[in-house]
Amino acid sequence: MGKAREQREADRLAYDAYRHHAISIAFRALPAKERTAIEQLADKAASRFKGSLREATRAAHRERLTVSRYPDRIKSFEKWRQAA
């Protein structure tokens, strides 16, 4: 694997870590009513699954819903990379 490819992969992994953290912070900063609404929608989306798959699906939907409702709270990859 070339250095440029390794760097791109490292950048993507670092951005993914940033994104998950930023989404978590954004979600926790929401008013309780909005957090509850997002949690209920995520629960509904994950309801057909059981166990760890249910929890993973619920978490993924919670992140997607948070980002779709508050996209301005998460930097794009390009803006994140410029800020680094």
N, C-alpha and C positions, 0 to 999 in steps of 0.2 A: 504494500500500500504506500502511495506517495505521500510526501509531507503535506502537500496542499489538501489532499483528500482526508488525511488524519486531522488536519486543522478544522476542516469543514465539519467533520463528525464531532470533534470536541466542542466546536461552537454550538452545534445543534443540541448536544447533550446539556451543555451549560444553559442554553436558552430554555430547554424543556424544564430544567430545575428552577430557573427564574420564574417561568410562567406558572408552574404549579404553586410556587410560594406566593407570587403576586395575586393569583386567583384566590388563594386561601385568605390572604389579608383582605382583599376586596370583599369577599363573602362575609367575613367576620365583622367588617365595618358597616355592613348594611343594617338598616333598621330591622328589628325583630320580625315585624310583619312580612317584610320582603324575604328574609331568610326562611321563614316558615313556608311561604308560597313556593319558593324554589325547592325546599326540602320535600314538600308534598308532591310536586311535579316529578322530582327525581325518584321518589318512592314509587310513584305510579309506574314510571318507566321501567323500574327494576323489579316490579312485583311478580313477574313471571319466572324469575330466577330464584334459586335458593343458595344459602351459604355464602361462601366467599365471592362467587360470581355475582350474587345479588349486591353485595357491598361494593364490589368494583364497578358494577354498572351504575349503581346509585351515585358513587363518587364522580364517575365520568360525566353523568348527566348533570350533576350539581355544578361541575366546572363549566360545561357547555352552556348551561342556562345563565350562569353568572357572567360569562364572557359575552354572550349574546345580548344580555340586558345592559351591561356596563363595559362595552368594548374600550372606552376611553381610559379605563383604569389599568389596562395591560398594554405594555409597549409591543409594537410589532418587532419581528426579528431584526429588521433593518435599524429601527430606532434604538433597540436594545444594544445592538452591536456598535452603533455610533457612540453610545453613552459609555461603553466599556472602556 
